[in-house]
Amino acid sequence: MAKDPICGMYVDERTAELKAEVHGTTYYFCSSSCLDEFLAPEREIKRLKIFLVVSAMLSVPVIALTYLDVLPMHSRHLILFLLTTPIQFVIGFRFYRGLYHAIRAGMGNMDTLIALGTTAAWAYSATVIFFPKLLPISEVMPYFDTSAAIITLILLGRYLEHLTKSKASEAIRRLMDLQPTMARLIKNGQEIEVPVERVSVGDELIVRPGERIPVDAVVTSGHTSVDESMITGESIPVERKADDEVIGATINKTGMIKIRATKIGQDTVLAHIVKLVEEAQAGRAPIQRIADQIAAYFVPAVIIIATTSALAWYFIGKIGLNFAILSFVSVIVIACPCALGIATPAALMVGTGKGAENGVLFKGGEDLEMAHNVRTLVFDKTGTLTKGEPSVTDIVPTSKMSENEILRLAAIAEKGSEHPLGEAIVRAAIDRRIPIEEAESFEAVAGKGVSATIARRKLLLGNRTLMTESGIAFEMSEDKIQSLEEDGKTVMMEALDGHLVGLLAVADTLKEHSIEAIQRLRDAGIEVVMLTGDNERTAKAIARKLGIEKVIANVLPHQKVEVIDRLKAEGNKVGMVGDGVNDAPALAKADLGIAIGSGTDVAKETGGIVLITDDLRGVVTAIELSRKTVAKIKQNLFWAFFYNIGLIPIAAGALVPFFGPQVYNVLPFLAAGAMAFSSVTVVSNSLLLNRFKPRL
């Protein structure tokens, strides 16, 4: 059975006729309306891609023919008209729609500037070709290349933006895919397999080892360990016995259990996480583009100048209607900066490229822009600051037995164990190249440890309860045990033939460069917070090693979102760094989500920045690169406007009193020069980002 990603209903994959494959995953649908809604974003991306390709194919010859004298002038101008017109009015129709909405909203934006500038350039150029006598100048030069270049470059930005947004809905679908589709229901004493949606509150279910728990429930019988890492983020499975609660979609690791359903459907913890991610992504306000902010003031100013200039020359200058119209068009055209279309994309292209070179993937311009504003960074602990799997950290002999012998006996006892603590011991023995024989007998003591017979000697390995019940004295080692536990480590005692011979401490260890990364972030003026579902003692022990002062422990996914909200309410831009499903809501809710490359697909698709490797110095690189890239964007926007703004007074007719109306003969060349210089300056300035090198 498969779940419809739109309405959530279950569909039989064998008989389903409506299906679609996106990014290598096949989805099934119960109705054509659900299929259409699902495919709408993908269709828009495809439409944009087609428009972009066609626009680029038409723009290249337009630019070439504008500056290469390869054909007679009349033929060349006619070809330019035929190539540019579909770009202007078919491909560029979306900008006219944006202009319409901007007029209704009563404010200027990028669409206003693009629509007015490109239309003025196209209209003037068409007049130059077909009605040259209407213009009071002797030499004419069309601006078709301006229209084509601006529309093509802006379309490129829109295409990349839509591509990024499509990843957001993919994250939601992957979350939903974690929910099991079938459950083993006990009915009239018989076990039957049913779709999960047929499970009701109070139903009794069976969950075998290795299966996902179908719904939120309480254990009625049996004992097991459950991998809850997708919810809590903690790598060590938790013991669950009768009367303990279990969470839907978590994995039953070792024993068969019977459970009674307590929450189903939209009431489960997983469904709540999905809802949180959806709300956070929907509620995230888009960052106002710097260009739009400038355009909000620049566009009306240009229109006022152009209109005032035309009216002044007509009514006061008494030069004539043609000259007044030319003055209006000249101001609009010369004020539309061609380099504006590449000011942001050029810097982003180089910045994101340098990021990829250094293991940092920026999903979009908004994420790169936001990174430089972040003043508080919240780190998940397990799998982010730490490796996410337990390792043997200490072997403490309490007798004359050597460390290797203590580890050898423990590994033999745990050789057949599926518990992560046992696996960590076996891995440690293998790393030391210690041979691991078979135990003569082995017994797992639920929730306490293991008992084994090795070379006719009885070995016990476990916690205080196991030692106490077996009559093993360990009081002399209590101080050392407590010291290890205060460092956030899990301690196992090893007894041979009734005597304590050693202690083994297991813990989730720090990643190699975590300490350095945290220190560099603090040096950069960023407040670092550690957020974890683990207990406070373990969390603070890890925080001390990292130099993190602010620790928030014992939090579940919905509480992580509350913490992010609370930090945002303090007035700072907040970033979240995480790797698991449990981090997805917080990653989405934060102003900036940074996902670890080794983490889950959900985390990587929810985060705005993805680190390709586990090296947390990539977070520092992302912040530093963002700050430099945003600085370049601001510089580029300045240069994009600098030349053009400087020529607005000339376009308005400032030189006419000194040189007469014939000064307009040089306007086409001034406009072309301004566009060329601003474009070259913007590109050159952006390329300077290639000198960026992270401090590793």
Secondary structure, DSSP 8 states (H G I E B T S, - for coil): -EE-TTT--EE-TTT---EEEETTEEEE-SSHHHHHHHHHHHHHHHHHHHHHHHHHHHHHHHHHHHH---S-HHHHHHHHHHHHHHIIIIITHHHHHHHHHHHHHT---HHHHHHHHHHHHHHHHHHHHH-GGGSS-SS----HHHHHHHHHHHHHHHHHHHHHHHHHHHHHHHHHHTS-SEEEEEETTEEEEEEGGG--TT-EEEE-TT-B--SEEEEEE--EEEE-HHHH--SS-EEE-TT-EE-TT-EE-SS-EEEEEEE-GGGSHHHHHHHHHHHHHHH------HHHHHHHHHHHHHHHHHHHHHHIIIIIS---HHHHHHHHHHHHHHHS-TTHHHHHHHHHHHHHHHHHHTTEEE-SHHHHHHHTTEEEEEEEIIIIIEEEEEEEEEEEESSS--HHHHHHHHHHHHTT--SHHHHHHHHHHHHTT------SEEEEETTTEEEEEETTEEEEEE-HHHHHHTT---GGGHHHHHHHHHTT-EEEEEEETTEEEEEEEEEEEE-TTHHHHHHHHHHTT-EEEEE-SS-HHHHHHHHHHHT--EEE-S--HHHHHHHHHHHHHTT-EEEEEE-SGGGHHHHHHSSEEEEETTS-HHHHHHSSEEESSS-THHHHHHHHHHHHHHHHHHHHHHHHHHHHHHHHHHHTTTTHHHH-GGGGGGHHHHHHHHHHHHHHHHHHHHHGGGG-----
